[in-house]
C-alpha cells in the first residue's frame, strides 16, 4: 500500500480547521458570568450548582479539543520539517496503515503501546 502524504496533510489541515472552529464556537457559547437564569424554585444554590456543572463539562470538552488540536498541529509541523511519518520516540517509520487511521499519530505502535503500559503502571498522585 502506498501512502499519499499529501492526502494525509489535507486531512490534517481539514481537522485543524474543524477543531479550531469547534473551539471558537464553544468559547463563544459560554454564558457570561453575570448572565443569570430566572425562576429556580430552589434559589441561588441550585443555580450555582448547575452553572458549575455546565462550566466543568465545557472545560473538559475544551481541554479535549485543545489536546487534539495540539496533536494535529504537531503532525503538520513534522510534515513541514520533513519528519512526518517517523516516530517521535524511536525515530522508526510509523506504519502507513496507522497513519491512514490516525494521521496525527506521532508514535509507532510499539512506542504507543509502551507509553500506554507505562501510564497504566503509574501510581495515582495526590
C-alpha positions in Angstrom: 0.0 0.0 0.0 1.4 3.4 -1.0 0.8 6.2 1.4 -0.1 9.5 -0.1 1.3 12.0 2.4 -0.3 15.0 0.6 -3.8 13.4 1.2 -2.9 12.9 4.8 -1.8 16.5 5.0 -5.1 17.7 3.6 -6.9 15.6 6.2 -4.8 17.1 8.9 -5.4 20.7 7.7 -9.2 20.0 7.5 -9.1 18.6 11.0 -7.2 21.6 12.3 -9.8 23.9 10.8 -12.7 21.9 12.2 -11.2 21.7 15.7 -10.3 25.5 15.7 -13.9 26.3 14.7 -15.4 24.0 17.3 -13.2 25.5 20.0 -14.2 29.1 18.9 -17.9 28.1 19.0 -17.5 26.5 22.4 -15.8 29.6 23.8 -18.3 32.0 22.2 -21.3 30.0 23.6 -20.1 30.2 27.2 -22.5 32.1 29.4 -21.1 35.4 30.6 -20.7 35.2 34.4 -23.2 38.0 35.0 -25.9 36.3 33.0 -28.3 34.6 35.4 -31.2 32.2 34.7 -34.5 33.2 36.2 -37.1 31.3 38.2 -35.3 28.4 40.1 -37.7 27.4 42.9 -34.6 26.3 45.0 -32.8 29.6 44.7 -29.3 30.6 44.2 -27.6 27.3 45.3 -29.2 25.2 42.6 -28.4 27.8 40.0 -24.8 27.9 41.1 -24.5 24.1 41.1 -26.0 23.9 37.6 -23.6 26.7 36.4 -20.6 24.9 38.0 -21.6 21.6 36.3 -22.0 23.3 32.9 -18.7 25.1 33.3 -16.9 21.8 34.3 -18.4 20.0 31.2 -17.4 22.9 29.0 -13.8 23.0 30.4 -13.4 19.2 29.9 -14.6 19.4 26.3 -12.4 22.5 25.7 -9.3 20.7 27.1 -10.0 17.6 24.9 -10.4 19.8 21.7 -7.2 21.7 22.6 -5.2 18.4 23.1 -6.5 17.1 19.7 -5.6 20.4 18.1 -2.0 20.2 19.5 -1.6 16.7 18.1 -2.8 17.8 14.6 -0.6 20.9 14.7 2.4 18.8 15.8 1.8 16.5 12.8 1.6 19.4 10.4 4.8 20.9 11.9 6.5 17.5 11.4 5.2 17.5 7.8 6.9 20.9 7.2 10.1 19.7 8.8 10.2 16.5 6.7 9.9 14.2 9.7 6.2 13.3 9.3 5.6 9.6 9.4 8.5 8.9 11.8 8.1 8.0 15.4 8.9 10.8 17.9 10.3 8.3 20.3 12.4 5.8 18.4 12.7 7.5 15.0 11.4 4.5 13.1 8.8 4.9 10.3 5.2 4.7 11.5 3.2 2.0 9.8 1.3 3.6 6.9 -1.9 1.9 7.9 -1.6 3.6 11.3 -1.2 7.0 9.6 -4.2 6.3 7.4 -6.3 5.6 10.5 -4.8 8.4 12.7 -3.0 11.0 10.5 -1.8 12.9 13.7 -0.1 9.8 15.1 3.4 10.7 16.4 4.4 7.4 17.8 4.8 4.0 16.1 2.5 1.3 17.5 5.3 -0.3 19.6 6.2 3.0 21.3 2.5 3.9 21.8 1.9 0.6 23.4 4.8 1.1 25.7 3.5 4.6 26.6 0.1 3.2 27.4 1.7 0.4 29.5 3.8 3.0 31.4 0.7 5.2 32.0 -1.3 2.3 33.5 1.6 1.3 35.8 2.0 4.7 37.4 0.7 5.1 41.0 -2.0 7.7 41.4 -0.7 11.0 42.6 -2.4 13.2 45.0 
